[in-house]
């Protein structure tokens, strides 16, 4: 079974999906921006580190100068040196070295070194220098006042002091002093090329992704005479950039999580407010589906217009369905009352061949209660009476016949007529068999079977006569041709009589069905005139046809053809020889009328049109020499009425005689 989502779940999922999609898109588009921002921050950090290191180098230079000046201008040192008290001078220098932060002190007098303490620098000239390990030193030299040839030299390693700066407490930023690079042809090493470029220009520059660092800032450090003496570099490690990117993403993740939680809360709130009225409508629709048409559908409390409109539509539908249900119940009760009031038993059989309705008369005929009948099969209640012998004539094709049955319990003789309904359903009309019913059933049975039995040999005879007429056409034997024509006319007359008898049985049984299809009425009328031509030619009658094309009808073409044949046959039979028969078509926007007029004796009053169209009714005092069955106009009236039309009798237009017309609807023909 397929699991169906609720509207609130779908809305919640869609909202969260949109939030996640927004976060993913923001990450996808923001990675480059974040990296650029972190690199810019790293450039700023390297510039700040270089600037701070240059400032501290200047402070250390000044401190070194102050220390050298203090020692050179020390009166006590000068006094000891002038009097040759070298031991005391060394003690004084040693104490000064111990109390100061100066790494190296040397005192010279008279061309020789009097005192020297600390690690010596790579050279003793004032300025910047580098030892064999590329360690930067700064050396300051001062003369001792009033003692020519005497001097004080102080020095310290700058690289060691750079390592104590706060910027270098971690491995993420490295400060370094390097000697100037000779200006020669460039090498493939980007780091050396960068050092050479700053040495050449003398201006500080910032580089990215050289020397194994993410960002590097290189600047000149000038010596005592203002000339470039070394290169100061601040290198930001890739881990510093990665750490900052992770910090950015961490902050972004926390922000996204908070935003997602906020969006989730809002989505739950909004989805609940949107889905709640629809849930109420779903429950109301389910209640209506269960058949509760009495409880109104309330309008939900919501800010949305659609649920309110849908609730209003559901309420209107409930009211209409309730009204229709009440009307249907009333009509059903009236129909039940009507069906209970008829003399016949009425039984409804569904597509499964089970009884789903039975009126009171049927219950009385079979002697059962309604509960015992509903759901049963008809053959369980009605036992058919089998034919007396195998030689009995089978029913005619397409003609319903009465079935003779007996009630299963009471053995009461019954007649059953089966009527087809929609969707393989049936309606059974059950009567108690009596003398009248038996006679009527016998008559219908005889007529139907006689008509059926006559049709086969008649069809063969007509085909044979048509072949004979074709064969005699060029023989020149007028007598044989006349006899063949007479045989053909007689066979056609007999075939028409058989068709009328068969149609009369169908009409009386209510089993005449129409096939709905487009019909060219002018063509149908022309074919009927052509069929009747041998009979009209026999009596030297002239058919004057005024046919006009019009809108296609919807109806049963063979039935309408039978109508026109019967009207023309009546005119041919009642009109004298050597007279005219007029056929006219009149079109209007809604109907078409076909008139057939002859020069016969006309129609006498038979008690109105109902008697005129009754089957087997004759006018004996005006009976012509050709006798008929009295079924023609009855069949015409039944077929035209089934098409939603009517049959009219009018005063003749051309001469004295009968004028009969059929009126058919142009659209919506039954």
C-alpha positions, 0 to 999 in steps of 0.5 A: 500500500502506498504511503501518502504524505500529509500536507503539513509534512509536505510543506515542512519538507519543502521549506526545509529543502529550500533552506538546505538548498539556500545553505548549499548554494551559499556555501558553493558561492561563498567558498571563494569569497571566504578564502579571498577574505582570509587571504586578505586578512593574512596579507594584513596580518603579515603587513602588521607583523612586518610593521611591528617588527620594524618598530621593535628593531628601531627600539632595540637599536636605540636601546643598544645606542643608549647602552653604548653611550652610557658605558662610553661616558662612564666616568669611573671606567674612564678613571680606571683606564687612565690610571691603568686599573684594568682589573677594576675596569673589567669588573665594572664592564662585567657588572654593566654586562650583567645588569643590562640586556646587551648580549656582547660588550667589548672595551678597547684602549691603547689598541688592545682589548681591555674587557670582552663579555658575551658572544662576539658578532661576526664583525665589529664595524657599526651596522647590520651584519650576518654570521655564517649561520645567517643570523643577523647582528647589530653592532654599535661602536662609541669612543670613550670621551677624552681617551683617543683610540679607546672605544666601546663596542656593543652588539646583539643578535636580532634574530633571537630577539625577533623570536620573542615577539608575540607575533612569533609565539606560534608557528603560524607567523614567522619573522626573519631577517636575511641579507640582501640578495645580489641583483643578478639574473633571476632564478626559478626559485620564487622565494629568491626572486621575491627577495631580489625584487625587494632588494632592487626596488627597496619597497616592501611588497607582499607575495602569495604562495611562495617559500611554502607560505600562504602570504609573505611580506618582505621589507628593507631594514636600513642600517646606521647610514640609512642604506638598506642593510637587511631584508625583513620577512613575515611569512604566514603559514598555510595552516594559519589560513586554513585555521581562519577558514575553518573558523569562518566555516565554524561560525557560518555553520553555527549561524546556518544551524541557528537559521535552520532551527529558526526556519524549522520552527517557522516552517512547522508553524506556517505548515501547521497553519496552512495544513490545519484548514485543509485537514478539517476540509479532508475530515468533512469530505470524508464525513460526506463520503460516508453519507452524512449529509445533515451536518453542515461544512463549517468555514475554517478559521484561516488567513487563506482564501482557498480553504474558505472557498473550498469549504463554501463549495463543499457546503453548496455541494452538500446542500445540492446532494442533500436536496437531490438525495431527498428528491431521489428518495421521494421519487423512489418512494413514488416509483415504488408506489407506482410499481406496487400499484401495477398489476404486473410483477416487476423485478430488477436484475443487476449485472451479476444476474442477482435480483436487487428490486422486486415490487409487491405484486411479484412478492405476492406471485412467488409467495416470498418476502422481500428479504427472501427475494433480494439477492436471489437469482431469477431461476431460483424463484421462476422455474421455466416450463420446457417445450413439449418436444424438440420439434417446437419452433425456436423464437425469432431472432431479435423478437422477445417472447414470453417465457412460461414459468411457474413459481418455485414454491406455489407452482403458479403459472406465470409469464415472464418478459425480459427487457434489456436495461443499461450495463447488462442489467435486466427488468423482468415483467412477470404476470400470472398466466390466464386465457388472455395472456396465453392467447396473446403469447400464442399470437405473438409467438405465431406471428414472430415465427411465421415472419421469421420462417417466411423471411428466409425463402422470400429473400431467396425467392427475391434474389432468384427473381432479380437474377431471372429479370436480368437474364430476360432483360435482353431476350425480347420475350415480353411475356416472360419479362412481364411474368418475372416483374409480376413475381418480383412485385408480389414477392416485394409486397409479401416481404413488406408484409412480413417485415410489418408483422415482425415490427408489430411484434417488436413494437407491442413488446417494447423491444424495438431499438434504434441505432443512432447514426448519421442519416441522409434523409433525402437519400433514404427517401430516394432509395424508398422511391426506387424500391417501390418503382416496380409496384408504381410502374405496375399501376402506371403511377407517377412519383413526383419527388421534390427532394432537397439536401439539408442537415444530417439527422441522427437516427436509425436509417433502416427504420426510417427507410421502412417508414417511407416504404410503408407511406409509399406502399399505402399511396400505391395501394389506395391511389387509382391507376394512372395517377400521381404520388407526390413526395415533398421535403420541407426543411426548417431550422429545427425540423424536417417534414416529408409529405406523401400525397396521393389521389386516392379516396382520402382518409375518412374519420376513424375516431381521430388519429389514435384510431388511424394509427392503431394496429389492424384497423381497417376501413372496410367500406373503402377497402381496395381490391388489394387487401392489407394487414392494417399495420403500415401506419401503426408502424410508421407512427411507432418509429417516428415517435421513437425518433422524437417526431410526429405523424401529421395528416393534412388536407391535400394540396394538389388534388383530392386524396390523402396527405400524410407527413412525418416531422423529424427533429434535425438535432437530438433525434432519439 
